[in-house]
Each structure stands twice: as C-alpha cells, then as structure tokens.
Amino acid sequence: MRAWRPLLTAGLVFVSGVAWAGGAKAWLDRMQDAAHTLDYTGTFVYRHGDTMSAMHIVHRVAHGRVTERLTALDGRRQVIIRGRGRIACYLPGDHREFVERRALVLKTFPAFVPTHLKPLRRFYAIHLGGLARVAGVVTRLVVISPRDDYRYGYRLWADRRNGLLLKAAVINDDGQAIEQFLFTHLRLRRSIPASAVGPIGVGQVHAYKEERGELFPDPQSRWTVGRRPPGFRLAMRLMRHVRGHKEVVQHLVYSDGLAGVSVFIGRRPRAALVHAQLIRLGALHVFRTVVDHRMVTALGDVPMLTVEAMALSVRRLASAAP
C-alpha cells in the first residue's frame, strides 16, 4: 500500500489517521443512505476478467424498500427484477423465468457498501483517497485495503454531491482491478412508478415456464468449516432444494462483513471428481472437491487461498454423524 507523505511527529500521524478514518466512515454512510433513498435510472458496465457487459438499471425506493429492474444491453437477452428478498430472471429467448427467494440478501452494485466498519478495521485498512471524475461528475474515492491474503481490496468512488456509488473495483494483491463496475450514464428521478420496475420488455409473463429455487433455514447443524480465515463467521445456515431433484443441499454462508463465501455440501455424484477443481471468473473463485463422501463446493469473491482452505476443512459435526 502506498505510504502517506511523512509527517513530522508521531502525534501528528495519529491525529491524521483518526481524521481520515472518520472521513471514510462518513462517506461510506453517505453511500448507504444514497442507495436506500434515491430514485434513479442509468447504465453501467461490468467487467470481470476479460469479459465486459452492460446493464440498464431502474432503481426505485418506496416506503424504505428498494426494487430494481436490470436489463442486459448485450449478449443474451435477460431482465432481472430484484426486491424484497426475491430475484426473478426472465429469459425472453427461452420463455423461462427463474425465481428465487434469498434468505440472505447479497450486496450488489451500487449498494455494495459495508455497514459495520468497526469489526472490519481489524481485517481492512480504510481511508479516503482523492477526487476523480466518473460519469461526468466529481467523485470521492474510499480505499479499502486487506490486512492479509484471505481477502481482496476495494476502491469505491461516490458522487461528491449525494454520495451515490458510481464506480467500484475489486483489487488483487498485485494492485490490479480484477472486477469493476462503472456507471456511464445516470439520471436522478423525483419518483419512479411501480410499473417501471416490472418485467417490461419480456412479453406475456404468463407464457413463461417458471422454475423456482428455494432456500430455507437449516434447523439442525450437520456440517461446519473447520479452518476459517480470521474474521469469517457463520452468517447463515441454509438448505437449498436443487431444481428438478429431490436432493437437499446444505448451504453455509460465511462473511467478514464485506466479503462472503458460500459453502455447499451435497450428494456425491456417480462420476466423482478424481482431482479437485478450481474455476476463476474475475474476482470469483470456485473450488470443488470431495470430503467425507460428499461433494463440497466453496465459492466467493475472495482469493483462491480462502475458498480452498474452507472447502478442504469441511467436516461433519459429531452430533450429526450417521
């Protein structure tokens, strides 16, 4: 991490650090408020690895609840509706609709902002950066740098006028942006009608074949991750019904307050893996292996070291042994 310009005394260094930390917190709070209070429409590009795509977004806030409609502007036609813990993805070309209720709402751009800074500071260094122009407006940069190798760093650029997040980048240990979101056009609205965040442009919704994937709380502990990186705590224990199968997959969600890792434990397939598999797409790493005759998959926007360590340390709890 680039060093600050040397100051004259240790006392001045301490005072400066407190001031920067307070400023960063205020800006992160502004980003949170903007994501949950402003109505807007816009277009953003998303780059992961060597792939880039563009999305049009309609963001509506009503009675404190956020609903969004995202429309893919390139590649496969799709419309995604997000809101109230429900995600619906319409594929007009196939006339299929995938619907899923999320027990844990994952942070997505532009609401990709941590809410609790105090515990995060044990694992990330957070400070203010400079000013930069994004989508034609002046933004303030907030830099979030990891203190170990188990997580990535982040760069967040917020509109200087209202705090709305306009650009976000995931940074690896080489200082490279491996995933990036960037608004190219944005327009604030006084109000947006509910119809504007519906499945517009997909045709007759009733003609779609609906496929559901549901998550449910898991009342009984069966599995755990023995080796968790510092700061990653169990956020939720779930069961997932696999579409088209009677099988139930155990789903453990771990988070450090910013980064998250999902661990799935399911039935071992007939064609079992001979070797572990690692897949990378931008910031996302997926690690699959067999543990205790079960197929284990760990995935998250974290370094390979994190998903590999967590997947290989999955074990059955003694109380749940067959």
N, C-alpha and C positions, 0 to 999 in steps of 0.2 A: 504494500500500500504506500502510495506516495506520501512522503513526510511533509508536515507543515513547516513553514518558514520558522527557523529557530527563534525563540523568544529569549528575553534577557534573563528571566529568573524562573525558578520552578513554580513560584506563586502565580506568576502570570500565565504559565502553561495550564495550571489547574483552573484558574478563573476562565480562561478561554475555552477549555474543554467543557465546562459546565454550560457556558453560554451557547456553544454550538449544539450541545445535546438538547438543551431546551428549545432552541430554534428548530431542530429537526423534528422534535416531538410535535411542536405546534403545526408544522407543515404536514405531518402525517395525519394529525387530527383534521386539518382542513380537507385533505384528500378524502377521508372517510365521510365527512359531512357532505361534501360535494356529490359523492357517489350515491348518497341516500336522500338528497334533497333537490337536485337539479333535473329538469327535463331537457332532453336534447336529442338530436339526430346527427349522424355523421358517418364517415367512412374511415376504417382503419386497416392497416396491413399487418399481417402476422408472419414473421419469418422464423422458421425452426429448421436448423441445419441449413441445407441448401435449397429448401422449399419455401416459397412465399405465396401467400394467398391474401385476398382482400374480402372484407366483410362490410356490409352496411348495417348500422345499428340504430334502433329506435329505443330509447331509454325513457321509461315513464315511471313517475313516483306518485302514488295515490294512497293517502291515509298511512303514510310511512312504509308502504310496501312497494318494492321495485319489481317491475316487469320489463322484459326486454325481448325484442324480436331481432334476430340476426339473419341476414340473407347473404349467402355466398355469391360473390360477384364474378368468380372464375371457377374453373373446374366443374365438379359435379353439382348440379342444382340441388340446393337444400335450404330449408328455412328452419330455424331453431327458435323456439319460444321458451324463455326461462322466467320462472317466477313462482313464489310460494312453495319452494322446495320441489317443484316439478319441472322436468325438462322434456319437451316434446320436439322431436326431429322429424320433419316432413321431407320425403324424397319424392318429388313430383314425377321423376322419370320412372320410378318403380311403383308408384302409388302405395307406398308403405309409410307408416308412421311408427316411430319408436318412442314410447313413453316410459319415463322412469321417475319415480319419486325418490328424492335424495334425502336420506335421514341426516346426512351431513352436507351442508351447503359448501361447496368448494369455492374458494376465491377465484374469480375470473376477472380479466381486464374489462373495464377500467376500475373495478373495485378491488384490485389486487394490492391491498394495503394492510399491514399488521395493525391489530387493535390494542394489544398489550405490549408496551415497549419495555417495561421493567425486567421481566424474565428474559426477553430477547437479548438484552445488553450483555448477558453472560456469554452468549454464543456469537453475537454480531457486534461490530463497531458501527455506530450510526452517527452520521454528521451531515451538515449541509455542504452542498457544492455551489457552483456558480450559476449564472444566468445563461440561458440559451433560448433560441427561437425554435418553436415546434408548431407546425400547422399555422404559421404566420403570426403567432403570439409569443410573448416573452414568458418563459417558464423558469421555475426554481428547481434545481437538482437536489435530491436527497440520496446520499450514498449509504448503502448497507453492505458491509464487508464481513465475511465469515472469519471467525477466530480459529477454525480448524479445517480439516479436509473433508468433513462429512456433509457439507452444505455449500451451496453456491452463494455468490454475491448478487446484489441487485442495484440497479440505478433507476430512480423514479423521477420523472420530470412533471411538475404540476403547474397549471396555469397560474401565473402570478396574481391575476385578478380575483379568481374564485376558488382556486385550489383543486380544480378537476385534473385528474391524472391524464396526461396527453401522450406520454411515452413511457415505456417500461422495458428494461433489458435485464436478462439473466446473464451473469458474468462467471466464467470458469476461473480456475486457479491461474491461468495464463493471462488473465485480464481481457479475454475475448468475449464478445457478446454472442452466445450460442442460441439465444432465443430473444425475440424482440417484438414488441407491439408499438405501433405508431399511428396516431391519428393524422390523416392527410386533409381531412375536412371535418369541421364541427360547427354546429349551429345550435345555440341555446333556444329553447322554446318556453313561452309562458305557460302553456299547457298542451298536453297531448291526449287526444281521445283514446278510450279503451280499444276501439276498433283498430287503431294504428299498431297495436302490439299483438294483433291476432294473426292467424295463418293466411296472410294476404299473398296472393300470387301462387297458391298451390292448387287451385281449382276446387272441386267439390270435396270437402273434407270427409263427408260420409262415405265416399268411394274408396277411401284408403283402408288398407289392411293394417290393423293396429297390432303391434307387438309390444308387450309390456315386460319390463324387467324391474322387479321389486326388491327393495331392501327392507329388512326387518331387524329390530333389536334382537340380539342373541342373549337369552336369559341365563344360559349355562356356559361357564368357561370350559373350553376344551383344549385350546391351544394358546401358546404365548411365544413371544420372541425373546430369546434369552440374552442376545447381545444387541442392545440398543445403543446407538451413538448418544453421547451426552445431550440432554435436553429433549430428546424424542420420547414423549409419553403417550400412553394409550389414550386416544381421544374418543374412540367408539368401537364397540364390538358388535358386528352385524352378521346376518345371514342373507345370502343372495340366492334367489331362485334362478337357475340358468334357463334361458329361453329354450323351449322345446324339449326339456329334460326334467326328470323327477329329482335330479340331484340337487342338493343344497350345498352351496359353497360357503365356508366360513370366511369372513372378511374382517380383518383387523386394521384399524386406521390409527396411525401414529403421526404426531405433529410436534414441532418445536415452537409453534406459534406463528411460523411463516412458511416453512417448507413442510410438505406432507408425504407420507409413504403409505401405500395400501399393500397389505399382505393377504393373499388369497390362498386358502388351503382347501383342496378338493380331491375328488377321487382320482386315483392314478389311472391314466388311460391305458388301453391294451398295448398300444405301441409306445411303451415307456421311453423316456429320454435315457440315452446312454451317457451323454455328457450334458452338463449344464448349458443353458443358452442365455446369451446376453444380447439384447436389442437396444439400440440407441437411436433416438429421433430428436434432434435438437438437444434440449435440456432433459428430456425424458429418458430414463433408463429402465429397462425391464429385464429382470433376472428370473429364470425358471429353473427349477431343479426338483429332485425327488427326495423327500425327507420322511422317514418312518412310513414308507409305502404310500405316501400321499404326494400329489403334485402341489408344489408350492411356487407361487409367483409373487414377487415383490416389485412394485413399480412406483416411480415418483420423479418429480423434477429435482433430483439430487444426484451427486456423483455416483459412479459405479460402485465405489467402495461401500457406500451406505446400503444400497439395495442388496448387494452380495452378502454383506455381513449379516443383515437382518434375515434374509431368506435361509441361509445356511444354519442359523441358530434357532429356527422354529422347532419347538418341541411340544409334545402332548403333556398336559398337566396331569399329575399323578392321580388326582381325583376323577379324571375322565378316562383313565386307561381302560381298554376293553377287557 
